[in-house]
Amino acid sequence: MNNTLIAVVIALGLAAGGVFIGNGLERFRMADRSIVIKGLAEQSVDSDYVTWPLTVRRAGDSFQSVQKTLAADRDKLVEFLHGLGFTRSEMEIRPMVVTDAYSREYASSNSPTRYSGSALVIVKSERVAAVAAAALATDPLIAAGVQLDLGSGPQYALRAFNDAKAPLLKAATENARAQAEKFARESGASLGRLKSANQGIIQISGTGGNPYDSASSREKRLRVVSTFVYFLE
């Protein structure tokens, strides 16, 4: 896994309305001569695990026909994945599901087809690059007549999150300390002991910065804002 640090620490600028957060300073407390400092750190890492759900669907007026065609399509899908180098241990093959539209509550006899079915095959692998490439190579399968539902595509995860967490928090802590020392120096004081600290919550998002697209993004962007309170002497 590539744990390359994209941006070690970014100091917060001046907020609108004249509130001091320049150089990471959030506020200065006159009563106890303490400062509240924000440390921001960001890091981009590659996902190390991927789940890729693939669904084949069929519909018709004969239960046996739908079931038979669905089984054949699922076999083609598994063969296709084998051809791309995926092993049986990397596939979870779910049982087929065939439903009768006429057996449902409040069923209507006007349904265009009586039976509809689906079969799900889930690829689960640590070979993230291989799955990403396979997701762009499904045209031959569709051209062969397989009614493939790709859904939302591969879902990427970062299982080695703890490996990336420690250096990220360390970077935020070092930045906050540096900003606190700079403020103390420029104000003619010296930096005292640490009064309190809050490491904050590490946010995981996709490359676009949206936390809701994290699962569909192969590259993860980690971001944390830690808060520290220092005494001034």
Residue, then its C-alpha position, 0 to 999 in steps of 0.5 A: m500500500n502506498n502511504t505517500l503523504i500528499a500534504v503534510v500539514i496546512a495552516l488555517g488562514l484568516a477567517a472572515g469577520g476578523v476571527f483569528i485562525g491565522n497560522g492555525l491559531e483559533r483563539f487567544r484566552m486572556a484569562d489564563r493566557s492560553i492559546v487554542i491551536k488547530g493542526l490540519a493534516e491530509q494524506s492520500v492512500d490507495s485502497d487495499y481491498v475491493t468488493w465488486p458485485l455483478t448481477v445477471r438478470r432474466a425475465g420471461d413467462s416460463f419459470q423453467s426458461v428463466q431459471k435455465t437462462l439465468a444459470a447459463d448467464r451466471d456460468k458465463l459470468v464466472e467463466f469470464l472472471h476466470g478468464l481475467g485471472f480471478t480465482r474461485s476463492e475470490m468469488e462469492i456465488r449467491p443462489m439464484v432468485v426467481t419471483d412470480a409476479y402473479s403470486r405477489e400481493y395485489a398482483s396484476s395480470n397486466s405484467p409484461t412478464r410473469y417471472s423475473g430472476s437474478a443471480l449475484v456474483i461478488v468479487k472480493s479481492e486484495r488485487v485492487a488494480a486487477v478489479a479496477a481493470a476488469a470493471l472496464a472490460t465487461d463489454p464482451l460479456i454484454a456482447a455475448g447476450v448476458q444481461l449484466d447489471l453493474g450497479s454502482g461498480p467496484q466498492y473500494a476499502l482501506r483495511a490498513f487504516n490504522d497504518a495510515k492513522a498514526p503518521l497522520l495524527k503525528a503530522a497534525t500534532e507537529n504542525a500545531r506545536a510549530q504554530a503555537e511556538k511561532f505565535a508565542r515567539e512573535s508575541g514575546a512569550s514562551l510556550g508553556r505546557l499543554k493544557s488539553a488536546n483533542q485529536g479529532i476525527i479522521q475523515i475519509s473521502g474520495t478524491g473529490g473530497n466528498p465523504y459520500d463517494s469514498a466507497s467508489s473511489r480507489e484512492k482515499r483522501l484522509r483528513v484530520v483537524s486536531t485541537f490543542v490548548y497551550f499555556l503561554e508563559 
